[in-house]
Structure formats: structure tokens, C-alpha cells
Amino acid sequence: MNSQNEHRKQWAERLSRRWFLRDCGLGVGASALHSLLANDFPGKEARTHFAAKAKRVVYLFHAGAPSHLELFDPKPELTKRDGQLPPAELLKDYRAAFINPNSKLLGPKFKFRPHGQSGIELSELLPHTAKISDEICLIRSLHTEAVNHAPAQIMLNTGSQQFGRPSLGAWSLYGLGSEGQNLPGYIVLTSAKGTSGGASNYGSGFLPAEYGGVPFRGTGDPVLYLSNPRGYDAKVQRDSLDALKQLNEIGFDQAGDPAIDARIQAYETAYRLQTSAPELMDLSQESKETLDLYGIKDPRKSNYARNCLLARRLLERGVRFVQLFHEAWDQHGNLTKDIKKNCQDTDQGTAALVMDLKRRGLLEDTLVIWGGEFGRTPMVQGGNDGRDHHNRCFSMWLAGGGVKQGKVHGETDDLGFNIARDPVHVHDLNATLLHLLGFNHERLTFRYQGRDFRLTDVHGKVIHQILA
């Protein structure tokens, strides 16, 4: 066995990264070295370009396009013009799937009023978010090119409307590395229905697979086949893994293939996940006061509020990036009823998460993001109670992690149709998010198919006005 260990050590030395980069000349090793030097960091270690304001992220992605006109962007003029035809110049050269020249304006269905010391105006549908109004930075001037759900979701999450690009979460993990030993660095939780963009919203793209989001299920095992089958206890499993490890070590001694070592580590990581995930999902340790804060009546029932509490628990356990998906906001009709229900399902959990992070001392270096892929039209669609997709302007908000508190950035016109001041493109948003994590978005790159790719492609500028 000693001779086998010595042999294995010799192979490891021969195949070490330093040897590979030093001795491979102008081949793959030189390319890898060029990539590392260009990035200024090796990816797995948290070596940021400058001091980071945020160390971790929770992204509350409300897919389906929430109406900014009912939630975040009050428009008294639109209320006055309810039922009128929009000005002809407003719709010049404008095309939308379900809007025609005879579509009339639709006034906001709910009232707004100012909240907190900041005086941010929010909809009556968001009484709990109103309680954290002095914590949030509300951006009212976002815009994107995409006009349909899947392309727009992928655009917001990956910087491209095309499949196959790494997500914001994957880029973040690639740059920061993972703090936890027992859980993946990027975890995805879903309520309502799955997103139109699917796994592309949280995938690793051409980055190594370890940086992609890992979906956790809401019921049963968080990951399929995590529990041992009946009659297969922890001791039998440990003994089996030890035997498998020995066999893999013999294979390594014979072949010297680094992939075998990677396989050994993968089995050990899965074993640690198997022991830590059940404890994570068990909310019986949480106090009644905490459950009430989130509005959780049954801790075993999977829903958005429970996912918000799980997000806090994941962040506490070293998970770097947590993303919640809740696709229920596509109100082409039944707007009044459906958006009210959506807010009842999500508003309390959202605000509770921010408050919970703050009281535990985590909000200061945790970046919270709330938003969807685009907004809704000020013109009616679907009879008299619906709105179509609208990519020219929409709203999102950020909290914690180095953003200004109680601030509104950007402005739309009187009808909520075009941006009137301080436009923020999706690329600008992503550049700013990476900046808060300590990265220059132009330097966080990965070489693939002969070119250096980045989250913001060849676009994007940091929105310094919202930085604390």
C-alpha cells in the first residue's frame, strides 16, 4: 500500500496544475495560463478585482413579467386617460403581439402611496414590501430587446437571448468560489410553475458544470435519490464508499487519469450533501415567530414563503448564490384578480427575507434582487382587464449588498410607456451586480471557441448612482 501511495503521489506531482502550466509549452497549458492571467484570478478562489460589497446573492426571479404599472410605477395621468385611445405619436412604429391601433389605455388597477422616510411610492398590493421601503433601491427604468418570455428570461439571466450561455449565478460562483463544504455553491428553488426559459436561466453554459445551479425540490428529497433505500444504513453506505474509493485509487495508480481523482471527490461531495440537505430542509428548528414573520402556516408545504426561509438558511450555510423562481405573472387577462393573488402569495415572504437577513447581520453583505423579465403595456389587452408584454420599460429592486437605501432610480413617461430619464439596460444591471460582487464585468471572462466571453457580452456600464 505504501508503494501504491508513493506511485499515486508521483502521478499527482506530474499532473499538478503548476507542472501542467510550466511544461506544456505553447499548447493547452499556455492557453490556460493566458486565461488565468487575463482574469486575474483562478475562479475557485474568491480573488475579486476590488473590494466586494456583497459576498452572496439571493435572486427573487418573478417570471412572467410583473406589471410595473400595478406595483412600482404610479401613473396618475394614465388613470385620468383610462379608456381613451393613446396619442398617435406614442404608437408610431410600435409593434406588439396583441396590441392594435384601437387598443385603449388602461389605468392602474390599484392605488399607490408613499412609504417610509424615503417616501417611495408603492402599490397597495405590497403592504409588506412597504415595510422595507427604506431598505430597497427601486429601478424604474429598465429595458431589454426581448419581447417574449423565454428569450427575455434568458437575456436577463445570461446576457443573451440564445441558449447555452452561463447564468449570472454561474458567473458569480466562477468568480467567487463556494464557501460551503456540504452544499452546492448555487442552488435553485421553484414555486408556482417552472420558468419558460427552463434550466438555461441557471445553467453553467460553457463554464465547467460545477458552477451551474442545482435545483432543490420542494417536497420529498431535495435532490432525487438522496435518501438511502430501505435496508441500506449509513454504515453500509460509508463502507461502500470506502471500498469504491480504494478501487478508484487502484485505477488511478494504473492509469494516472486525473478524472479518477475528480470522481473520488464527487462521491465524497455527494455523501456530504446527503447528510446536510435533510437538516437544511427541516424547518422544525425555526421559531414560531420566524415562521409567522414569513407567513408560513405549514412548514412542510412547499411554496414561495417557505422557499424564502430556505434561502436564508442556505445563505447561512455558505451557499454563495440562491435563486427563487416564481412564474405566475403573465396577466394578459384577469389582471385585477390574478396580480392580487400573486402579491398575496409572495409579498410577505419577500419582505420577511429582507428583514430576517438584516436582523441576523447578513443583509449588509448579501445582495437581494427582485424582478422579472420585462413589464406590461399601458394599453389594455384581453377585453378590459389585461396587459401585453412590454420591453421598453419595467421595474426591479435591489437591497443590501452595497446599494443605496430608500432610493428610486430612473423615470418613465406619464403613461409608463417609454423611459424618460436614466435608462438602465439589462447589461447595465448585470454589470452593476458583478461590480457589487467585486468584479469588473469586462475582465470576468472565460475563453470558449476562440474568444473571451463575459456576462455582458460587449456592452454594459455600472450604474454608479445606485451604489452606496
Rosetta blueprint (number, residue, H / E / L):
1 M L
2 N H
3 S H
4 Q H
5 N H
6 E H
7 H H
8 R H
9 K H
10 Q H
11 W H
12 A H
13 E H
14 R H
15 L L
16 S L
17 R H
18 R H
19 W H
20 F H
21 L H
22 R H
23 D H
24 C L
25 G L
26 L L
27 G L
28 V H
29 G H
30 A H
31 S H
32 A H
33 L H
34 H H
35 S H
36 L H
37 L H
38 A H
39 N H
40 D L
41 F L
42 P L
43 G L
44 K L
45 E L
46 A L
47 R L
48 T L
49 H L
50 F L
51 A L
52 A L
53 K L
54 A L
55 K L
56 R E
57 V E
58 V E
59 Y E
60 L E
61 F E
62 H L
63 A L
64 G L
65 A L
66 P L
67 S L
68 H H
69 L H
70 E H
71 L H
72 F L
73 D L
74 P L
75 K L
76 P H
77 E H
78 L H
79 T H
80 K H
81 R L
82 D L
83 G L
84 Q L
85 L L
86 P L
87 P L
88 A H
89 E H
90 L H
91 L H
92 K L
93 D L
94 Y L
95 R L
96 A L
97 A L
98 F L
99 I L
100 N L
101 P L
102 N L
103 S L
104 K L
105 L E
106 L L
107 G L
108 P L
109 K L
110 F L
111 K L
112 F E
113 R E
114 P E
115 H E
116 G L
117 Q L
118 S L
119 G L
120 I E
121 E E
122 L E
123 S E
124 E L
125 L L
126 L L
127 P H
128 H H
129 T H
130 A H
131 K H
132 I L
133 S L
134 D L
135 E L
136 I E
137 C E
138 L E
139 I E
140 R E
141 S E
142 L E
143 H E
144 T L
145 E L
146 A L
147 V L
148 N L
149 H H
150 A H
151 P H
152 A H
153 Q H
154 I H
155 M H
156 L H
157 N H
158 T H
159 G L
160 S L
161 Q L
162 Q L
163 F L
164 G L
165 R L
166 P L
167 S L
168 L H
169 G H
170 A H
171 W H
172 S H
173 L H
174 Y H
175 G H
176 L H
177 G L
178 S L
179 E L
180 G L
181 Q L
182 N L
183 L L
184 P L
185 G L
186 Y E
187 I E
188 V E
189 L E
190 T E
191 S E
192 A E
193 K E
194 G L
195 T L
196 S L
197 G L
198 G H
199 A H
200 S H
201 N H
202 Y L
203 G L
204 S L
205 G L
206 F L
207 L L
208 P L
209 A H
210 E H
211 Y H
212 G L
213 G L
214 V E
215 P E
216 F E
217 R L
218 G L
219 T L
220 G L
221 D L
222 P L
223 V L
224 L L
225 Y L
226 L L
227 S L
228 N L
229 P L
230 R L
231 G L
232 Y L
233 D L
234 A H
235 K H
236 V H
237 Q H
238 R H
239 D H
240 S H
241 L H
242 D H
243 A H
244 L H
245 K H
246 Q H
247 L H
248 N H
249 E H
250 I H
251 G H
252 F H
253 D H
254 Q H
255 A H
256 G L
257 D L
258 P H
259 A H
260 I H
261 D H
262 A H
263 R H
264 I H
265 Q H
266 A H
267 Y H
268 E H
269 T H
270 A H
271 Y H
272 R H
273 L H
274 Q H
275 T H
276 S H
277 A H
278 P H
279 E H
280 L H
281 M H
282 D L
283 L H
284 S H
285 Q H
286 E L
287 S L
288 K H
289 E H
290 T H
291 L H
292 D H
293 L H
294 Y H
295 G L
296 I L
297 K L
298 D L
299 P L
300 R L
301 K L
302 S L
303 N L
304 Y H
305 A H
306 R H
307 N H
308 C H
309 L H
310 L H
311 A H
312 R H
313 R H
314 L H
315 L H
316 E H
317 R L
318 G L
319 V L
320 R L
321 F E
322 V E
323 Q E
324 L E
325 F E
326 H E
327 E E
328 A L
329 W L
330 D L
331 Q L
332 H L
333 G L
334 N L
335 L H
336 T H
337 K H
338 D H
339 I H
340 K H
341 K H
342 N H
343 C H
344 Q H
345 D H
346 T H
347 D H
348 Q H
349 G H
350 T H
351 A H
352 A H
353 L H
354 V H
355 M H
356 D H
357 L H
358 K H
359 R H
360 R L
361 G L
362 L L
363 L H
364 E H
365 D H
366 T E
367 L E
368 V E
369 I E
370 W E
371 G E
372 G L
373 E L
374 F L
375 G E
376 R E
377 T E
378 P E
379 M E
380 V E
381 Q L
382 G L
383 G L
384 N L
385 D L
386 G L
387 R E
388 D E
389 H E
390 H E
391 N L
392 R L
393 C L
394 F E
395 S E
396 M E
397 W E
398 L E
399 A E
400 G L
401 G L
402 G L
403 V E
404 K L
405 Q L
406 G L
407 K E
408 V E
409 H E
410 G L
411 E E
412 T E
413 D L
414 D L
415 L L
416 G L
417 F L
418 N L
419 I E
420 A E
421 R E
422 D L
423 P L
424 V E
425 H E
426 V H
427 H H
428 D H
429 L H
430 N H
431 A H
432 T H
433 L H
434 L H
435 H H
436 L H
437 L L
438 G L
439 F L
440 N L
441 H L
442 E L
443 R L
444 L L
445 T L
446 F E
447 R E
448 Y E
449 Q L
450 G L
451 R E
452 D E
453 F E
454 R L
455 L L
456 T L
457 D L
458 V L
459 H L
460 G L
461 K L
462 V L
463 I L
464 H H
465 Q H
466 I H
467 L E
468 A L
